[in-house]
Amino acid sequence: MTGARVMNGASPLASLTVVELAQSPAGEQTGKCIADLGAHVQKVEPPGGVASRHTGPWAHGQEDPDQSLEFWAYNSSKNSRVIDGSSEEDRLRFAELLADAQVLIVEDRGWLLELGVDLDELLVQRPDLIVVSVTPFGLTGPWKDYRTSDLVALAAGGTLNSCGYDDHSIPPIRPGGNQGFQLGASFSWCGLLLALIERERTGRGQLVDVSVHESNAVSGELANPYWFYPKAIVQRQTCRHAQPEPTQPALFECGDGNYVYFALILAEHKAWKSLLGWMTDLDMAADLTDPAYDEIAHRQQQFSHIQELIEVFFLIQDADTIYHEGQRRGLPIGRLNAFEDLPHDVHLQERGFFVDLPTPDGDTVTYPGLPYRFTSFQTAPGRPPRLGEHDEPARSAHSGGADHG
């Protein structure tokens, strides 16, 4: 068995059964969020598995539906049930599965129809059911049948225009991590929780129509207000907030080759004095001790000069020293961690954020835990399922395995 591991107490979602029909990170992440909190998420897969099972990279370099790191990332704590829409027997199995569910997560109503269920009829027949529809552009409107990708979601939603490098002769650069889909998942997850609260109050389910496009369209950060009010178009600036005018870089290389982010705000007198004291202690203040620099206007005029001195100042120290000393002095400085650095972060270790997650082949991997803590209960992600593992009888040679529930 898979499923979230209860650490203490009982999850309030432990009695909730969810059926998931999802193949993109938007729908799969929605199901993962509720599965990791203890709900029983029955992931329906076509013969051969969902698309994410066939997306690399692969554990141990082994191209196998049960070894996809993409699948592992979005499908912890779930059960896997292979259902073939062309089989009358399987369609009956799906109907039984759905009859026991309180929530349905669906990305493609056409797939649902192939399994013998019409969405509109289902909503009438099951007024208690919460249906979370996560689609590229929503269930209505002229784009409702369009497909998408993470790149399309970011571009159509406007976010991509703020992403990229200072040389604006090159196109925008798509950030990694399926951020367009993740935005859709964030809104669908919130919508699901709100629908659960509403059903607890009224006993009624509802359709939650989530548009990945609209999720991105409301997430453009500074680009939206700059356009709505002064009608200014922001410029893409590497690792900085997009602004109508160029701003100074906030990333600084350190002596050990790592980087820190330092928000140099010259108008804050207290922060300036703290930085100046730090540079003076290391005999690196140069002419910045001149009384002229006590005036904000002079500091602003000499911004480039100050920037150059700070670059040298950080180059003679390592990133960890700069981070801890800067924090001690009350300055807005943070170390840039690579993904491989995070498991060694002392703060995350102290909070027990990373967990040892069993894999489908019986090995273990370091896996991100939950970003929230509850005083009445706590769960941790359960392992991702093998393809068809929870079918009865087993539908796949990958089925079986130890109980990691």
TAKALIN-V43521 format. One record per residue. N is the residue number from 0. RES is the residue in three letters. PHI is phi in whole degrees, 0 to 359 (* if undefined). PSI is psi as a letter, one per 20 degrees, with the letter a starting at -180 (none if undefined). BURIAL is I if it has 24 or more other ideal C-beta (glycine too) atoms within 12 Angstrom, else O. Layout:
n = (N | N)
res = (RES | RES)
phi = (PHI | PHI)
psi = (PSI | PSI)
burial = (BURIAL | BURIAL)
//
This chain:
n = (0 | 1 | 2 | 3 | 4 | 5 | 6 | 7 | 8 | 9 | 10 | 11 | 12 | 13 | 14 | 15 | 16 | 17 | 18 | 19 | 20 | 21 | 22 | 23 | 24 | 25 | 26 | 27 | 28 | 29 | 30 | 31 | 32 | 33 | 34 | 35 | 36 | 37 | 38 | 39 | 40 | 41 | 42 | 43 | 44 | 45 | 46 | 47 | 48 | 49 | 50 | 51 | 52 | 53 | 54 | 55 | 56 | 57 | 58 | 59 | 60 | 61 | 62 | 63 | 64 | 65 | 66 | 67 | 68 | 69 | 70 | 71 | 72 | 73 | 74 | 75 | 76 | 77 | 78 | 79 | 80 | 81 | 82 | 83 | 84 | 85 | 86 | 87 | 88 | 89 | 90 | 91 | 92 | 93 | 94 | 95 | 96 | 97 | 98 | 99 | 100 | 101 | 102 | 103 | 104 | 105 | 106 | 107 | 108 | 109 | 110 | 111 | 112 | 113 | 114 | 115 | 116 | 117 | 118 | 119 | 120 | 121 | 122 | 123 | 124 | 125 | 126 | 127 | 128 | 129 | 130 | 131 | 132 | 133 | 134 | 135 | 136 | 137 | 138 | 139 | 140 | 141 | 142 | 143 | 144 | 145 | 146 | 147 | 148 | 149 | 150 | 151 | 152 | 153 | 154 | 155 | 156 | 157 | 158 | 159 | 160 | 161 | 162 | 163 | 164 | 165 | 166 | 167 | 168 | 169 | 170 | 171 | 172 | 173 | 174 | 175 | 176 | 177 | 178 | 179 | 180 | 181 | 182 | 183 | 184 | 185 | 186 | 187 | 188 | 189 | 190 | 191 | 192 | 193 | 194 | 195 | 196 | 197 | 198 | 199 | 200 | 201 | 202 | 203 | 204 | 205 | 206 | 207 | 208 | 209 | 210 | 211 | 212 | 213 | 214 | 215 | 216 | 217 | 218 | 219 | 220 | 221 | 222 | 223 | 224 | 225 | 226 | 227 | 228 | 229 | 230 | 231 | 232 | 233 | 234 | 235 | 236 | 237 | 238 | 239 | 240 | 241 | 242 | 243 | 244 | 245 | 246 | 247 | 248 | 249 | 250 | 251 | 252 | 253 | 254 | 255 | 256 | 257 | 258 | 259 | 260 | 261 | 262 | 263 | 264 | 265 | 266 | 267 | 268 | 269 | 270 | 271 | 272 | 273 | 274 | 275 | 276 | 277 | 278 | 279 | 280 | 281 | 282 | 283 | 284 | 285 | 286 | 287 | 288 | 289 | 290 | 291 | 292 | 293 | 294 | 295 | 296 | 297 | 298 | 299 | 300 | 301 | 302 | 303 | 304 | 305 | 306 | 307 | 308 | 309 | 310 | 311 | 312 | 313 | 314 | 315 | 316 | 317 | 318 | 319 | 320 | 321 | 322 | 323 | 324 | 325 | 326 | 327 | 328 | 329 | 330 | 331 | 332 | 333 | 334 | 335 | 336 | 337 | 338 | 339 | 340 | 341 | 342 | 343 | 344 | 345 | 346 | 347 | 348 | 349 | 350 | 351 | 352 | 353 | 354 | 355 | 356 | 357 | 358 | 359 | 360 | 361 | 362 | 363 | 364 | 365 | 366 | 367 | 368 | 369 | 370 | 371 | 372 | 373 | 374 | 375 | 376 | 377 | 378 | 379 | 380 | 381 | 382 | 383 | 384 | 385 | 386 | 387 | 388 | 389 | 390 | 391 | 392 | 393 | 394 | 395 | 396 | 397 | 398 | 399 | 400 | 401 | 402 | 403 | 404)
res = (MET | THR | GLY | ALA | ARG | VAL | MET | ASN | GLY | ALA | SER | PRO | LEU | ALA | SER | LEU | THR | VAL | VAL | GLU | LEU | ALA | GLN | SER | PRO | ALA | GLY | GLU | GLN | THR | GLY | LYS | CYS | ILE | ALA | ASP | LEU | GLY | ALA | HIS | VAL | GLN | LYS | VAL | GLU | PRO | PRO | GLY | GLY | VAL | ALA | SER | ARG | HIS | THR | GLY | PRO | TRP | ALA | HIS | GLY | GLN | GLU | ASP | PRO | ASP | GLN | SER | LEU | GLU | PHE | TRP | ALA | TYR | ASN | SER | SER | LYS | ASN | SER | ARG | VAL | ILE | ASP | GLY | SER | SER | GLU | GLU | ASP | ARG | LEU | ARG | PHE | ALA | GLU | LEU | LEU | ALA | ASP | ALA | GLN | VAL | LEU | ILE | VAL | GLU | ASP | ARG | GLY | TRP | LEU | LEU | GLU | LEU | GLY | VAL | ASP | LEU | ASP | GLU | LEU | LEU | VAL | GLN | ARG | PRO | ASP | LEU | ILE | VAL | VAL | SER | VAL | THR | PRO | PHE | GLY | LEU | THR | GLY | PRO | TRP | LYS | ASP | TYR | ARG | THR | SER | ASP | LEU | VAL | ALA | LEU | ALA | ALA | GLY | GLY | THR | LEU | ASN | SER | CYS | GLY | TYR | ASP | ASP | HIS | SER | ILE | PRO | PRO | ILE | ARG | PRO | GLY | GLY | ASN | GLN | GLY | PHE | GLN | LEU | GLY | ALA | SER | PHE | SER | TRP | CYS | GLY | LEU | LEU | LEU | ALA | LEU | ILE | GLU | ARG | GLU | ARG | THR | GLY | ARG | GLY | GLN | LEU | VAL | ASP | VAL | SER | VAL | HIS | GLU | SER | ASN | ALA | VAL | SER | GLY | GLU | LEU | ALA | ASN | PRO | TYR | TRP | PHE | TYR | PRO | LYS | ALA | ILE | VAL | GLN | ARG | GLN | THR | CYS | ARG | HIS | ALA | GLN | PRO | GLU | PRO | THR | GLN | PRO | ALA | LEU | PHE | GLU | CYS | GLY | ASP | GLY | ASN | TYR | VAL | TYR | PHE | ALA | LEU | ILE | LEU | ALA | GLU | HIS | LYS | ALA | TRP | LYS | SER | LEU | LEU | GLY | TRP | MET | THR | ASP | LEU | ASP | MET | ALA | ALA | ASP | LEU | THR | ASP | PRO | ALA | TYR | ASP | GLU | ILE | ALA | HIS | ARG | GLN | GLN | GLN | PHE | SER | HIS | ILE | GLN | GLU | LEU | ILE | GLU | VAL | PHE | PHE | LEU | ILE | GLN | ASP | ALA | ASP | THR | ILE | TYR | HIS | GLU | GLY | GLN | ARG | ARG | GLY | LEU | PRO | ILE | GLY | ARG | LEU | ASN | ALA | PHE | GLU | ASP | LEU | PRO | HIS | ASP | VAL | HIS | LEU | GLN | GLU | ARG | GLY | PHE | PHE | VAL | ASP | LEU | PRO | THR | PRO | ASP | GLY | ASP | THR | VAL | THR | TYR | PRO | GLY | LEU | PRO | TYR | ARG | PHE | THR | SER | PHE | GLN | THR | ALA | PRO | GLY | ARG | PRO | PRO | ARG | LEU | GLY | GLU | HIS | ASP | GLU | PRO | ALA | ARG | SER | ALA | HIS | SER | GLY | GLY | ALA | ASP | HIS | GLY)
phi = (* | 257 | 109 | 297 | 264 | 280 | 269 | 202 | 74 | 247 | 292 | 294 | 261 | 297 | 265 | 269 | 251 | 236 | 257 | 242 | 244 | 215 | 228 | 249 | 302 | 295 | 286 | 294 | 293 | 299 | 294 | 297 | 302 | 278 | 292 | 294 | 266 | 111 | 290 | 270 | 262 | 265 | 274 | 274 | 231 | 286 | 306 | 95 | 98 | 288 | 300 | 295 | 291 | 250 | 244 | 282 | 285 | 243 | 297 | 60 | 70 | 262 | 285 | 206 | 303 | 265 | 240 | 282 | 291 | 299 | 295 | 302 | 296 | 250 | 224 | 294 | 71 | 261 | 259 | 244 | 230 | 275 | 228 | 264 | 295 | 276 | 258 | 299 | 298 | 291 | 296 | 293 | 299 | 293 | 300 | 293 | 298 | 290 | 296 | 270 | 266 | 256 | 221 | 237 | 255 | 222 | 257 | 227 | 291 | 294 | 297 | 298 | 292 | 299 | 271 | 92 | 233 | 267 | 299 | 297 | 294 | 299 | 295 | 284 | 289 | 236 | 294 | 272 | 279 | 265 | 250 | 258 | 265 | 246 | 235 | 302 | 229 | 91 | 272 | 230 | 97 | 294 | 259 | 299 | 260 | 287 | 267 | 210 | 216 | 298 | 296 | 297 | 300 | 292 | 288 | 293 | 279 | 94 | 298 | 299 | 294 | 262 | 248 | 147 | 247 | 296 | 284 | 277 | 279 | 258 | 292 | 302 | 248 | 287 | 288 | 278 | 87 | 53 | 294 | 296 | 293 | 297 | 297 | 298 | 296 | 299 | 287 | 291 | 295 | 296 | 297 | 297 | 297 | 295 | 294 | 295 | 296 | 296 | 292 | 299 | 277 | 247 | 82 | 258 | 273 | 189 | 264 | 257 | 267 | 256 | 251 | 298 | 299 | 291 | 299 | 282 | 294 | 262 | 240 | 277 | 50 | 288 | 298 | 294 | 296 | 296 | 281 | 293 | 255 | 276 | 59 | 257 | 261 | 286 | 255 | 287 | 226 | 310 | 58 | 224 | 294 | 293 | 223 | 298 | 244 | 299 | 241 | 286 | 302 | 250 | 262 | 231 | 281 | 252 | 296 | 266 | 88 | 273 | 234 | 235 | 257 | 228 | 277 | 277 | 250 | 290 | 282 | 270 | 296 | 296 | 295 | 297 | 295 | 294 | 296 | 297 | 296 | 295 | 293 | 294 | 300 | 257 | 55 | 240 | 283 | 52 | 272 | 291 | 279 | 302 | 305 | 300 | 285 | 289 | 269 | 300 | 299 | 292 | 298 | 295 | 294 | 259 | 305 | 298 | 295 | 298 | 300 | 297 | 294 | 293 | 303 | 293 | 301 | 284 | 290 | 264 | 230 | 272 | 297 | 295 | 298 | 297 | 298 | 290 | 290 | 298 | 297 | 299 | 271 | 79 | 259 | 281 | 235 | 223 | 276 | 275 | 266 | 281 | 304 | 288 | 278 | 299 | 299 | 261 | 293 | 295 | 292 | 296 | 295 | 297 | 276 | 65 | 294 | 278 | 235 | 274 | 258 | 296 | 257 | 301 | 266 | 91 | 277 | 229 | 226 | 280 | 227 | 296 | 274 | 271 | 276 | 226 | 233 | 238 | 279 | 269 | 202 | 207 | 236 | 229 | 302 | 263 | 292 | 292 | 277 | 289 | 298 | 70 | 299 | 254 | 283 | 230 | 289 | 305 | 260 | 218 | 294 | 276 | 289 | 100 | 113 | 284 | 276 | 246 | 290)
psi = (q | b | q | q | p | p | g | p | a | p | p | i | j | h | j | p | p | p | p | p | n | q | i | r | h | g | h | h | h | g | h | g | g | h | g | i | j | i | q | o | o | o | o | p | q | r | p | i | r | r | h | h | i | k | p | r | r | q | p | j | j | o | o | q | h | j | j | p | h | g | g | h | h | j | k | q | j | r | q | p | o | p | p | o | i | i | p | h | g | h | h | h | g | g | h | g | g | h | h | i | q | i | p | p | p | p | h | o | i | g | g | h | h | h | j | j | p | p | g | g | h | g | h | g | h | m | i | i | p | p | o | o | o | o | r | g | j | r | i | r | r | i | j | h | j | q | r | r | r | h | g | g | g | h | g | h | i | i | h | h | i | j | p | b | r | h | n | j | i | q | r | q | p | p | q | a | j | l | h | g | h | h | g | g | h | g | h | h | g | g | h | g | g | h | h | g | g | g | h | h | h | i | j | q | a | r | p | o | o | p | p | h | g | h | h | h | h | j | k | j | c | i | h | g | h | h | h | h | f | j | k | q | p | q | q | p | o | p | k | r | p | p | q | h | q | p | r | q | q | j | p | p | q | r | h | j | i | r | q | q | p | o | n | o | n | i | i | o | g | g | h | g | h | g | g | h | h | g | h | g | h | j | k | j | h | c | j | i | i | p | h | h | i | i | p | g | h | g | h | h | h | k | g | h | g | g | g | g | h | h | g | h | g | h | i | j | q | r | g | g | g | g | g | g | g | g | g | h | j | k | q | m | p | q | p | o | p | r | h | i | h | g | i | j | p | h | g | h | g | h | i | k | g | q | q | o | p | q | r | h | j | i | a | q | q | p | q | p | b | q | j | q | q | q | h | h | r | p | r | q | q | r | q | q | q | q | p | j | h | j | q | o | r | p | i | q | i | i | r | a | r | r | o | k | none)
burial = (O | I | I | I | I | I | O | O | O | O | I | O | I | O | O | I | I | I | I | I | I | I | I | I | I | I | I | I | I | I | I | I | I | I | I | I | I | I | I | I | I | I | I | I | I | I | O | O | I | I | I | I | I | O | I | O | O | O | I | O | O | O | O | I | I | I | I | I | I | I | I | I | I | I | I | I | I | I | I | I | I | I | I | I | I | O | O | O | O | I | O | O | I | I | I | O | I | I | O | O | I | I | I | I | I | I | I | I | I | O | I | I | O | O | I | I | I | O | I | O | O | I | I | O | O | I | O | I | I | I | I | I | I | I | I | I | I | I | I | O | O | O | O | O | O | O | O | I | O | I | I | I | I | I | I | I | I | I | I | I | I | I | I | I | O | O | O | O | O | O | O | I | I | I | I | O | O | I | I | I | I | I | I | I | I | I | I | I | I | O | I | I | I | O | I | I | O | O | I | O | O | O | O | O | I | I | I | I | I | I | I | I | I | I | I | I | I | O | I | I | O | I | I | I | O | O | O | O | O | O | O | O | O | I | I | I | I | I | I | I | I | I | O | O | O | O | I | I | I | I | I | I | I | I | O | O | O | I | I | I | I | I | I | I | O | I | O | O | O | O | I | I | O | I | I | I | O | I | I | O | O | O | O | I | O | O | O | I | O | O | O | O | I | O | O | O | O | O | I | O | O | O | O | O | O | I | I | O | I | I | I | O | I | I | O | O | I | O | I | I | O | I | I | O | I | I | O | O | I | O | I | O | I | I | I | I | O | O | O | O | O | O | O | O | O | O | O | O | O | O | O | O | O | I | I | O | I | I | I | I | I | O | O | O | I | O | I | I | I | I | O | O | O | O | O | O | O | I | I | I | I | I | I | I | I | I | I | I | I | I | I | O | O | O | I | I | O | I | O | O | I | O | O | I | I)
//
